[in-house]
Amino acid sequence: MRLKTRIAGKSYEFRDLRDLFARANEDKSGDSLLGIGARSVSERIAARIVLSEITLGEIRSNPLIEDEVTRVIDDQINESVFNEIKGWTVGYLREWLLDHGTTPEMARRVSRGLNSEMVAATAKLMTAMDLVYGARKLRVWATCATCVGLPGTLSYRIQPNHPADDVAGVLASIREGFSYASGDACIGINPVEDNADNTKMLLNASWDFMQKWKIPTQNVVLSHVTTQMEAVRQGAPACMLFQSVAGTQSTNEAFGVSEKILDEAYELITKYGMAKGPNLMYFETGQGSEQSLELNEGIDMMTLEARTYGFAKKFSPFMVNNVSGFIGPETLYDGRQIIRASLEDHFMGKLTGLPMGMAPCYTNHTKIEQDDQEMATMLLALAGSNYYMGVPLGDDVMLAYQDTSYHDDATLRELLDLKPAPEFFRWAVGMGILDENGRLTERAGDASIFI
């Protein structure tokens, strides 16, 4: 395996694949703080030249880390497909994916022979337009109570968080969201208090609202997965279960999860959940979670994010939601880095075979402007993101960060001529919120229709 090259009379040599992957990455503050990112533009170009000539077989034979996440990812590889492509270089895989002759069906088949490091390596060689074009080929949909991600659709999660978990306040936000035809991905509530009683209360409130108004969607409360499991055991009506996951075993352990726990969660929600499935899990991820806990094992943030997707794939999720801008400037310093990371993450998730949604969000201490966030949102919509968040005025009053608003939701659908998930679309037309073309009516935005 050749790990060196020469550019303009200067030699560049990389210690191992871990070093090569990190140096080939786009500039990210998290990698720079760890001292593993490229030290110059020339070194980054050299790393990409070397990486483009590495074969997929060499990547699999030289794992960056040996842990539970690596095993879970490797166990899912289709050996027949891998044996067909193991001699491909990373550069060839990139060219093949972007070729006009490569159909979505062809790309999906090849993706079954890839591990997460191969996915990350390919994305490192791509421009922003490459990432958009490549992801757009890779439509992935999933079914919980309803189906989200179908061609021609764009969905939203209503995120009705409240700083005191006040049910009246949560329901007020839910009413507003549905009045703008948001919420076809799910009602997803981040609780302040992580306990079974509080989780049950919020699940009951959201479920009762869905039943009263016959809304075809799904509900979830984003407490720890073991808390949700206890609530479901006590009879709480949940359509799916949520958990944050990461790209190293040590970080997952810090999150309080493992393959075994998630297997138990999937079995439980399959048996006692309110949705038919088969996709009954919801995962949230983001570049930098391992670095922020000092559990990155010397691996760059982007590659670890790809490994997160490979781990999540094992559990056939309904939703995977990326929040790379949520941590702060210590991982992604400014708007440019957040835009790039979001495009990388969406492409890597889709190439892994996941039904990816995005939250191109930011915290108020990050060097980013609203225009940056909106540019990321529009690019990701063009790339085929399955869904976004719906947050009142785009400002989450409980988590204290900025995200997409109910108004953004409607604008993106109109810009790209997209509609909600089919069942939800029919419901919204029946309620007089959308017209037959999927546009908001004069009645839209009036939350009092649900009182």
N, C-alpha and C positions, 0 to 999 in steps of 0.2 A: 504494500500500500504506500503510494508516493505522497509524502506530506510536505513537499517543498516545491518552490518555483522561483523564477528569476524575472524581474521586471526592471527595464531601463538600467541594466547593469547591477542591480541590487538583488541579493538573494533573500528569500523569506522561507523559513522553515517552522513547522508547527509541531508541538510536542506530541500530540495525539489527537484523536477525533474530538474530544471534549474541548481542547484548545482551539482546534480548527473551527468548530461550530460557533464558538463564542466570538472569535475574531471576524467571522464572515457576517455577523449580525449587523443590522442597522444600528446606528448610535442610539443607545438607551441609557438613561441616567443610572438605572439599577445595575446594569452590567459595568458601567464605568466606575461606580462606587466600589464594586468588588474587584476592580482591576483586571477583568477578564475580557473586556471589549477591545475592539481594534484601537491601536495606539495612533494610527494615522489612516488617511484615506487610502494611501498606497497599500498598507497592510490589509485593509478590508478587501480591496480589489484582489490582492494576491491570495487571500484566503478563499475568496469566491472562485477564483480560477482553479485552485487545488480541489475545492469541494466539488466543482462541476465535473471533475474527472474521476471522482471516487465512485465505485460501483455500489449498487444497492446490496449486493451480497457482502461486500466488505463492511458496510454499515451494520448489517445484522450480525456479522461475525465478531464485531468489536463494540459491544454495548457500552454506552457511556456510564451506566451504573447498573448494578445487579441488586434488585429489590422486588417487592411484591408488584409494584406497578409495571416493571419490566416484564415480569412473568405473565401478568394478566394480558399485556399487550401482545407478547409473543405467542401466547396460546391461541389468540384469535386469528393469526395469519393463515390464509388459505395457501397451503403448501404447493398445490398445483399451479396457482397463479404466480406465486413467488418464484418457483423454479423456471417459469417462462421468462421472468424479467430480471432475475438476479444479476445478469450480466450487463444490464443497462447502467449507464452512468447517471448521476443526478442531473447533469446538464441535458442528457437525452430525454429523461423523464419530463423535465420542464418543457422542452420543445415539443414533445409528443402531446402533452396535456393542452398546450396552447394551439396546436395545429387545427386548422379548419376541418380536417378530415376525421378528427377524433370526436366521436359522438359522446353524449352524456352516458349512454349505456356502456360504451367501451371504457370510459374513465372510471365509472363505478366498479366495473369488473376488476380493473387493475388495482384499484384502491384496496381491494380485499387482500392483496399480496404485499401491502406496505406496512411497515411499522412506523411509529411516531417520529423517530429520528429521520427516516426517509422523507416523511411529509414536511418536517421542519426544514430539512436541507433544501428541498425544492423551493419552498417559499422564500428562503434567503436569497435565491438567485432572481427573484421576480421584482419587477417595478410595480408601482401602484396600479397601473392599468392592467398589467398581467394578473395581479391578484383579483381585480374586479372581474376581468374576462374569464379567468379560470374558475372562479367561484360560481359565476352565473351558469356555467355548464352543469353544475353539480347540485341539482335540486333534490332535496331530501325532505320527505314529509313523514308525519307520524300521527298516530291515533290514540287518544286517551278517551274522553267522552265524545269528542269531536275530532276532526282531522285538520291539522294545521300545517301549512307549508306547501300546499298544492300550487301548481303554476297559475299565475293570474291573481294570486292572493297576497295580502300583507296583513298580518295580525298584530294584536297588541295585548299586553298584560296590563290590566288595571292594577296599580300599585297604591292602594288607599291607606298608606301608613299614617299612624296617629301617635304623637309623642306620649300619650297616656293610655294607648290601646282602648280608647273610648269607642264603644260600639256605635253610638250615634254619629260620631265624627267619621268613623270608617264608612258607615253607610252613606253619609253625605257625599263622600268622595266617590264611592261606587256608583251612586245615582248620576253624578256628573259625568263620570267616565262612560257609562253606557249611553248617556244622552248624546255623546259624540260618536257612538258606534265603536268605541274601544272595548276591549275586554274579551274578544273572541279567542285569544290565546289562553287566558285564565284570569281569575281574581287571585292575586298573589299578595298576601299580607305579611310584612316583616314585623314580628311582634317585639315590643319592648321587653316584656317579661317572658323568659323561656321556661315555661312549665306546662304540664299537661292540661291543667284547668283553664289557663288562659288560651292555650291553643284550641281546646274544645270550644270555648266561647266564640272565638273568631271564626272557626270552621262552621259552627252552627249558624252564626249570623250570615255569613256569605252563602251557605247552602240554602238557607231559608229564603233569602232574597232571590237566588236563582230559581227556586221552585215556584215562588209566588208569581214571578214574571215569565216563567217558562223559558228561561234564557239558555240556549245551547252552548255551554262553555264548561269549564272545569275550575275547581277551587283548590287552594293550597295555602298553608300557613308556614312561613319559612323559619320555624324554630329548628333546633337540632333534630336530626332524623330520628334519634332515639326518643326524643320528646314527642314527636309526631306519632311514632309507633305506639307509645303508651296511650296517647289520646285516641287513636284508632281502636286500640284494644278496649278502651272504655266506651266505644260506640260513637265517636266523633265522625261526621260525614266528610271524608276527604276523597278527592278524585285521584290524587297522586301524592307522592312524598318528595321532599326537597332535601338537598344537602350540597354544601360547598365541597369540592374535591380539588386535588392538586396533583402535581407530576412527580412527587417522590413519596415513598412510603412514610418517611419520617414526618413530612408535612401533613399527610393524611392522619397519621397518629396524633399529631398536635391538634388536628380538627376533631379528633375523637371518632374517626371512622376507619374502616378497613373493608376489604373485599367481603369478608364474612358478614359484617354488619349490614352492608348494602344488599347482599344476597338475601338476608333475613328480611330486610325492609321490602324488597321486591316481592318476596313470597307473601308477606303480610298484606300488602296493598292489593295484590292480585286476589287474595281470598276475601278481604273485608272492605276493599275500596268501593266507591260509588260509580266508577267508570268501567267500561267494558275492556279498555286497553286495545292492543297488548302493551302499549307504551305508557308506563305509569310512574316514571321517575323524572325529576327535574333537578338539573345540576347547574350550579353557578361557578364560574371560573374567572381567571384574570391574570395576565402577565404580572409577575412580581410577588405573588402570594408566598412562594417559597423563599424568595430573597428577603422579604419583610420579616420572616421568622428565623432568618439565618440558617435555613435548612435546604439551600439550593444545591448542595454537594458539588459546587464549582461549575455548575452547568448554567448556561445563559437562560434568561427568562423566556425567550421565544421557544426554545427547544423544550423546556419544561412545560410550557403551555400545550404544545403538541402532545406531550406525554399525558397530560391531563385528559385530553380528548380520547386518546387511545384507551385509557383506563375507564372513562365514562361509557365508552361504546359497549362495553361488556354487559351493561345493564339496560340496554335498549331504551334510552330515555325518550320521553315525549318532547322535552324542552332542554336545551343547553344554552345558557345565557352568559355571555362574556361581559365582564365589567372591568376591563383593564385600566380604565381611568379612575377607578374608585379609590385606590390606595393613596396616591399622591405623588408629588414631584420626586420623592426618593426612588421611585421605580420608573415613572414616565414624567419627564421634567416639564414638557410644554405641549402645546396643541399639535405641533408637527409629529412628535413622538406618539401621542395618543392616536392620531389619525393613522399613522403607519401600523402601529400595533393592532388596532382594530381591524384593518384590512387583512393583516397577516392571520389574525386569529379566526376571522370568518372563513377565509380560504382553507386554513388548516383543518378547521372543524368539518367543513363540507367534504374535503378530500378524505377525511377519516370516515365519513359516512354518517355524520350526526345532523339532526335537525336544528341548525344553529339559528339562534336569535341574538340580537346585539343590544348593548346599552352603551353607546358612545358617550359616556358620562364624565364628569369631572368634579373634583372637590375645589372649594373656593381658595385654597392656598396654592393651587397649581397655576403655572404661567400659561394660561389658556384663555381665549375669548369665546363668546357665544358663537361667533362666526366659525371658529374651528370645530366646535361641536356640531354645528349644523352641516358643515362640509363633510364631516365623517358620516353623519346620518344619511345624507343624500348619496354619497358614494356607496355606502353599504346597502342602501335600498336598490341602487342600480346593480349591485353585485348579487342581489337575490336573498338578502336576509329574510328569514321566515317571520320574524316579529321584533317588536321593540317594546319598551316600557311605555306606560301611559301614567304620567305623574301630574297632579294638578299644578298648572302654570310652570311645569318643568322643574319645580323646586320641592324636593322631598323634605318635609318639615321634621321628620323623625330622624332620618339618616344624615341630613345636612349635606346634601350634594345635589348637583344639577343633572337632569336627564331629559328625555323627550316628553313633551306635553301632549295632552289630548288634542290640541290644535295642530301640533306637528303631525300627529297621526293622520288626521284628515287631509292635510296638505300633501303628504307623501303619496297617499293613495290617489289623489287627484293628479299629481304630477306624472305618475307612472301608469295611470289608468288601471289601478288595482282595486280589488274588492276584499272584504273580510272573508273568512272561511265560509263555505257554502251554506251550512245550516244557520250560522249566525247572520249571514247576509239576508236570508229569507226572513228571519225573525225581525231584523232591523227595518226591513221594508214594511213588514206587517205592522210594526209599531209606528210607522210614519217618520222614522229618523233618517233613513236613506231612501232615495228614489231608485227606480229600476236600473239606473246607470251607475249606482253606487255613490252618488253625490249626496252631501248633507242637505236636508230639507230645511224649511223655515222653522220647523219644530225642533230641530237639533240644537243641543246646548241648553235646553230647558229641563233641568233636573226635576222640576215639579211634576213631570209626567209620571214619575215613579212614586208619588205621594198620594 
